[in-house]
Structures are given as structure tokens and as C-alpha cells.
Amino acid sequence: MAERGKRKKSSRLQTDMDKFNLSEHKLAWGADYKRSFSPSAYLSSYFGPLGKSDGQGEQDVAYFILHCLHEAYNSGAVKGSRLLDVGTGPSLYQLFSACEKFSEIVLAEFSEENHQELHRWLSKDPHSHDWSSYLQYSCKLEGHRCKCKLHKPETQYSFTIIAELHGANNRWVDSAYHPSEVGKMNTRLLNWTYLIIDFELLLSNSWDIDLAALPSHYSCEEEKAEKLRNAIKKIIPCDVTLPNPLHPEVLPKFNVVQSSFCLECASSDETSFRGALQALRSLLLPSGHFVLIGALGQSFYKVGSVLFSALSMSEQFVRDSVQGAGFSIQTFKTLARPKDLEEDVTDVTSFFFLIADKV
């Protein structure tokens, strides 16, 4: 195993780590992911049901990432039609925003056990991991949907729609029609159709608006889950230590390559991390986008009873490596280690979210 560079830790974390003697444990790495990595243990440890965020808890990492992904894919900073998720693991939360914008998503993963977990979710196996709270939170970030009945007195125009409320300005937003055209449309076409609605404009034009709850069979998270299932076109093997991480597959280049908590765990040293970045860059179209999520200052993390090795990185090292691999960084955000994260689970100091463009 490559020697890890020295790093500074907060005094509290250093005290905690003094209690946990890492030298007493053998760290798994590389091919151990095919023998010793338990998808169920990983998911139960790191991706349990989301609770209330208090700004100090372990689950704030998930909230941080979901927020960052929502902003990236809904602001237009990351766009296109084809996305490659590298080192997917058994996780899918990182795709709940992207599935609204991308029609083709390919998952690339090293471990066959993780492949099986992903296929279980795709096939709606009741034993697959429950992502419902993550789906619900992603829906919440995107806007609240409700059933809305519109009727214009003394006319034939009366119909029901599902609309989304964004912000507090009484504006219901989606992408189909402007309210000035509402009266020109066929009633049958409008039933359960998305519209752009400005309440004040409708009221000023004598429309009656009746808001009601969504029908019991409607679920935003179920709709989003189906979008993701439809968008995922294939799950393929990958190895980020290879010049072509998708070998033996040779696929058309992608608009977006995204990777979460993979490269620092697959890289034995700083040189191999830089090599992995260059390999992923080769999978992008010109001016394509690179989304990278990872851990800083982490030399190990725990899955079940097994400790896995990770490359301890600083923010400056990540920035320099990404730029040196031929990217221009557009966004770099960090989140400090949650206070309730146990010291024997990981020695991570912070988490980061990065968006870069291929240059």
C-alpha cells in the first residue's frame, strides 16, 4: 500500500483518532472490493432514511450533496443528454436530480455485488435499498406539486392539472403553455397536463381556481424513480485505474461524467489519482462537464467490520489535480466533518463537491 501524506486534523478529531489506533487494523483496497465490500452494510451505514437536518449530523452530508446536485442540474451549469456515472457503487441518490434532465444514463461500477444491488432496484425488488426519503427530498427541492382545478365561468373551459409551486410568489411553473393561450386549447388535451400558470393573471381574466390535494395514487417520488429507471440504459463494469476505465466497452463520448466517493478509494497514490482524472476526461465530449464528489483528509472508511483504504487529499491537491488533468473548475464547495460522525467509521475532515468543464 502506498505511503499516505501527513495531514493536519482538528484538535477534537485528532483526540478521537488517538483513541482509535488505525495501525491495529489491516486496510482493504483494490480487488478487496470484489471480495469484502458489502453493499447492504454500506447502504445501511451511510444511507439510512433521511431525518431532520440540524447542521451538525452525519446526514447533513447527504443533504449537502443533494442540494449541490439539485443546483448543478437545475441551474443549467451541467447539461446535455448523456451522462456517465463512474464508480456508482450500490448508490443511486446522486442521480435523482440528473434523471430530470438526462435521457440516457450509464452506470459504471467495479464490483459485481454492487451491480446486483443496482439491478435489484431497477427491477423493483422489494429487498432492494429504500431510497424513498432521498427521492422525497429531491422532489421537495424541485418544487411542490398539487392538483389544481381551473374553470372559467360561462365557458366550456374547465380542466384539472398538476402544477408545481416554486417560491412564494404565487407562480406555478412547468414547461408547456403560457396562461394567455389557455383559452385556445382543447379541454381534453389539458386534462392532467403541465402548464405555466400565473395566478394573478388567471384571476384577472375571470378564471376560478380551486386547489386540492393530489389524488392518492399520485407520488412525486414514484414518478422520479420511474424517470431514473427509464433513463438508465445499461450497467457496465469499470476500473478507473485503466486508460479506458470502461474496458472492454468503447462507448460514444458523454456530455457529463460524474463520480462520487470513488477516485480517492481506487487510487493508491497521488499519481494514480491524477491518472484516473485524465482517463475520465477522455470519456467526455469537448466542453463536457465533470462532476466530482468526494472526501478530504480521509485515509480509511468502514463498511461493516472491514476498513477500506482511501487516498488522503487536501482541497488544494484536488484543485491542482483537476486543473492539471485538463479541466477548468467552475464550482468547488466543501462541508466540514459532521460532529456526530464516529471516529472509527472514517477519519475524513471534510467533503467536497466540484463541477469542472473539459478544456
C-alpha positions in Angstrom: 0.0 0.0 0.0 1.3 3.4 -0.9 2.5 5.7 1.9 0.0 8.4 2.8 1.0 12.0 3.2 0.8 13.7 6.5 -2.2 15.9 7.2 -3.5 18.2 9.9 -6.7 17.5 11.7 -8.8 19.5 14.1 -7.8 19.0 17.8 -11.1 17.3 18.6 -10.8 14.9 15.7 -7.1 14.2 16.5 -8.1 13.4 20.0 -10.7 11.0 18.8 -8.3 9.3 16.4 -5.8 8.8 19.2 -8.4 6.6 20.8 -8.8 4.7 17.5 -5.5 3.1 16.6 -5.5 2.6 12.9 -2.2 0.7 12.9 -4.1 -2.2 14.6 -6.2 -2.7 11.5 -5.5 -4.1 8.0 -7.0 -1.9 5.3 -8.7 -3.4 2.3 -8.1 -2.0 -1.1 -8.3 -2.7 -4.8 -9.5 -6.3 -5.5 -10.8 -6.5 -2.0 -13.9 -4.5 -3.2 -14.9 -7.7 -5.1 -14.4 -9.9 -2.1 -15.1 -7.9 1.0 -17.3 -5.0 0.2 -20.9 -5.5 1.4 -23.5 -3.3 -0.4 -26.1 -3.8 2.3 -23.7 -2.8 5.1 -22.5 0.3 3.1 -26.1 1.4 2.4 -27.3 0.8 6.0 -24.3 2.7 7.4 -24.2 5.7 5.2 -27.6 6.0 3.5 -30.3 5.2 6.1 -33.6 7.1 5.9 -33.2 10.9 6.0 -34.2 12.6 9.1 -34.3 16.3 10.2 -31.2 18.2 9.3 -29.7 20.2 12.3 -26.5 21.3 10.6 -24.3 19.0 12.8 -25.4 15.5 12.0 -24.0 12.7 9.7 -27.0 13.0 7.4 -26.1 16.6 6.6 -23.6 15.1 4.2 -26.5 13.7 2.2 -28.4 17.0 2.4 -25.3 18.9 1.2 -24.8 16.6 -1.8 -28.4 16.6 -2.8 -28.5 20.4 -2.6 -25.4 20.7 -4.7 -26.6 18.2 -7.3 -30.0 20.0 -7.5 -28.3 23.3 -8.1 -26.0 21.9 -10.7 -28.6 20.2 -12.8 -31.4 22.7 -12.4 -29.3 25.8 -12.9 -28.1 24.7 -16.3 -24.5 24.6 -15.1 -24.4 20.9 -16.1 -26.4 20.0 -19.2 -26.6 17.6 -22.1 -28.4 14.3 -22.9 -25.9 11.6 -22.0 -24.4 11.1 -18.5 -21.9 8.5 -17.3 -21.8 7.8 -13.5 -18.4 6.3 -12.7 -18.0 4.2 -9.5 -21.7 4.1 -8.8 -21.3 1.6 -6.0 -24.7 0.4 -4.8 -25.9 4.0 -4.6 -28.5 6.0 -6.7 -29.1 9.2 -4.7 -26.6 11.0 -6.8 -28.8 10.6 -9.9 -32.2 11.9 -8.6 -31.6 15.4 -10.0 -29.8 14.3 -13.2 -32.7 12.0 -14.2 -34.9 15.0 -14.8 -32.6 16.4 -17.4 -30.8 13.4 -19.0 -32.4 10.9 -21.2 -29.5 8.4 -21.2 -27.6 7.5 -18.1 -24.9 4.7 -18.0 -23.8 3.3 -14.7 -20.2 2.1 -14.5 -19.1 0.0 -11.4 -16.2 -2.2 -10.4 -17.9 -4.6 -8.0 -20.3 -7.3 -9.2 -22.1 -7.3 -5.9 -22.9 -3.6 -6.4 -24.1 -4.4 -9.9 -26.6 -6.9 -8.4 -27.8 -4.3 -5.9 -28.4 -1.8 -8.7 -30.3 -4.4 -10.8 -32.5 -5.2 -7.8 -33.6 -1.6 -7.5 -34.2 -1.3 -11.3 -36.4 -4.5 -11.2 -38.3 -3.1 -8.2 -37.1 -6.0 -6.0 -38.7 -5.5 -2.6 -35.4 -6.4 -1.0 -33.5 -3.5 -2.7 -32.5 -0.5 -0.7 -35.2 2.0 0.2 -34.4 5.4 -1.4 -37.8 6.9 -0.8 -36.7 9.6 1.6 -34.0 10.7 -0.8 -36.4 10.8 -3.6 -38.9 12.8 -1.5 -36.2 15.3 -0.6 -35.2 15.7 -4.2 -38.8 16.3 -5.1 -39.0 18.9 -2.4 -36.0 20.8 -3.8 -37.6 20.8 -7.2 -41.0 22.2 -6.1 -44.3 21.2 -4.6 -46.9 19.6 -6.8 -50.6 19.7 -6.2 -53.8 19.2 -8.1 -55.4 22.3 -9.4 -58.8 22.7 -11.0 -59.4 25.6 -13.3 -62.8 26.8 -14.6 -63.8 29.9 -16.5 -67.5 30.7 -15.7 -69.9 30.8 -18.6 -67.4 29.0 -20.9 -66.6 25.4 -21.8 -63.1 25.6 -20.3 -62.8 23.5 -17.2 -60.0 21.2 -16.5 -57.6 19.7 -14.0 -53.8 19.9 -14.0 -50.9 19.0 -11.8 -48.8 22.1 -11.1 -45.6 22.9 -9.2 -45.1 25.7 -6.8 -41.7 27.4 -6.8 -41.0 30.1 -4.3 -43.6 32.3 -2.6 -44.7 34.5 -5.5 -47.8 32.6 -6.4 -46.2 31.3 -9.6 -46.7 27.8 -10.6 -44.1 26.6 -13.0 -43.5 24.0 -15.6 -42.9 23.9 -19.3 -45.9 23.5 -21.5 -48.1 26.6 -22.0 -48.5 30.2 -21.1 -51.8 31.2 -19.5 -52.6 33.6 -22.3 -53.1 30.6 -24.5 -55.2 28.6 -22.1 -58.5 29.6 -23.6 -57.4 28.5 -27.0 -56.7 24.8 -26.1 -58.7 21.7 -26.4 -60.1 20.7 -22.9 -59.2 17.0 -23.4 -55.6 17.9 -24.2 -55.4 20.0 -21.0 -56.6 17.3 -18.6 -53.6 16.4 -16.3 -51.2 18.4 -18.4 -48.4 20.6 -17.1 -48.8 24.3 -17.6 -47.2 27.6 -16.7 -49.7 29.4 -14.5 -49.6 32.8 -13.0 -52.5 33.0 -10.5 -52.8 36.8 -10.7 -53.1 36.7 -14.5 -55.7 34.0 -14.4 -57.8 35.7 -11.7 -57.6 39.0 -13.6 -59.1 37.1 -16.6 -62.0 35.7 -14.6 -60.7 32.2 -14.0 -61.9 30.3 -10.9 -59.0 28.4 -9.2 -59.7 25.5 -6.9 -56.7 23.9 -5.2 -57.0 20.3 -4.0 -54.7 17.6 -2.8 -53.1 15.3 -5.3 -55.0 12.0 -5.9 -54.0 9.3 -3.5 -52.3 7.3 -6.3 -50.0 10.1 -7.3 -46.5 10.1 -5.9 -43.7 12.5 -7.0 -41.0 10.2 -5.7 -42.5 7.3 -7.6 -42.6 9.4 -10.8 -39.0 10.4 -10.3 -37.9 6.8 -9.6 -39.6 5.7 -12.9 -37.8 8.5 -14.7 -34.5 7.2 -13.4 -35.3 3.6 -14.3 -36.2 4.7 -17.8 -33.1 6.9 -18.2 -30.6 4.1 -17.0 -29.7 2.3 -20.3 -27.0 0.0 -19.0 -24.8 -1.0 -16.1 -21.3 -1.9 -17.1 -18.0 -2.8 -15.4 -15.3 -0.2 -14.9 -11.9 0.2 -13.5 -10.6 3.8 -13.1 -7.0 2.6 -12.9 -7.1 1.7 -16.6 -6.5 4.1 -19.5 -10.0 3.2 -20.7 -12.0 2.8 -17.4 -14.9 1.2 -19.3 -12.7 -1.6 -20.9 -13.7 -3.6 -22.9 -16.6 -1.3 -23.7 -16.0 1.5 -26.2 -18.9 4.0 -26.0 -19.6 7.3 -27.6 -18.3 10.2 -25.5 -20.6 11.7 -22.9 -21.9 15.2 -22.1 -21.3 14.6 -18.4 -19.0 12.3 -16.4 -19.9 12.1 -12.7 -18.2 10.3 -9.9 -18.9 10.1 -6.2 -16.6 8.8 -3.5 -14.7 6.6 -6.0 -11.4 8.1 -7.1 -9.9 8.6 -3.7 -10.8 5.0 -2.8 -9.5 3.5 -6.0 -6.2 5.4 -6.1 -3.1 4.1 -4.4 -1.3 7.3 -4.5 -1.4 10.9 -5.9 -0.1 9.8 -9.3 -2.8 7.2 -9.8 -5.4 9.8 -8.8 -4.2 12.2 -11.5 -4.2 9.3 -14.0 -7.8 8.5 -13.1 -8.8 12.1 -13.8 -7.2 12.0 -17.2 -8.8 8.7 -18.0 -12.3 10.1 -17.1 -11.6 13.3 -19.2 -11.1 11.1 -22.2 -14.7 9.9 -21.9 -16.1 13.4 -22.3 -17.2 15.3 -25.3 -15.4 18.6 -26.0 -16.6 21.2 -23.4 -18.2 18.4 -21.5 -18.9 18.6 -17.7 -17.2 16.7 -14.9 -18.9 16.4 -11.5 -16.8 15.1 -8.7 -18.0 14.3 -5.1 -15.5 13.1 -2.6 -13.8 13.2 0.8 -10.9 15.3 2.0 -8.3 14.2 4.6 -9.6 10.6 4.6 -7.3 7.6 4.8 -9.9 5.0 5.6 -13.6 4.3 5.9 -15.5 1.5 7.5 -18.1 -0.9 5.8 -19.4 -3.5 8.2 -16.4 -4.8 10.0 -14.0 -4.0 7.1 -11.8 -0.9 6.9 -11.1 0.3 3.4 -8.2 2.4 2.4 -8.5 5.9 0.8 -6.1 8.5 -0.5 -5.9 11.4 1.9 -6.2 14.5 -0.1 -6.3 18.3 0.6 -8.5 20.7 -1.2 -5.5 22.3 -2.9 -4.3 18.9 -4.2 -7.8 18.2 -5.7 -7.9 21.6 -7.3 -4.4 21.3 -8.8 -5.0 17.7 -10.0 -8.3 18.5 -11.7 -6.9 21.6 -13.4 -3.7 19.7 -14.3 -5.8 17.0 -16.0 -7.3 19.4 -18.4 -10.4 20.9 -16.7 -11.5 24.3 -15.7 -13.1 24.4 -12.3 -16.5 26.2 -12.2 -17.7 25.2 -8.7 -15.9 23.9 -5.6 -17.9 23.6 -2.3 -17.0 21.9 0.9 -18.8 20.7 4.1 -16.9 20.2 7.4 -17.0 16.8 9.0 -20.3 16.3 10.9 -19.8 16.4 14.7 -21.6 13.1 15.3 -19.6 11.1 12.8 -17.9 8.4 14.8 -14.1 8.3 14.7 -13.9 4.6 14.0 -16.1 5.0 10.9 -13.8 7.3 9.0 -11.1 10.0 9.6 -12.5 12.3 6.9 -12.0 16.0 7.7 -14.5 17.4 5.1 -16.5 16.6 2.0 -16.4 18.4 -1.4 -18.5 18.9 -4.5 -16.8 20.0 -7.7 -18.0 21.0 -11.2 -15.4 21.4 -13.9 -15.5 21.8 -17.7 -13.2 20.0 -20.1 -10.9 22.4 -21.8 
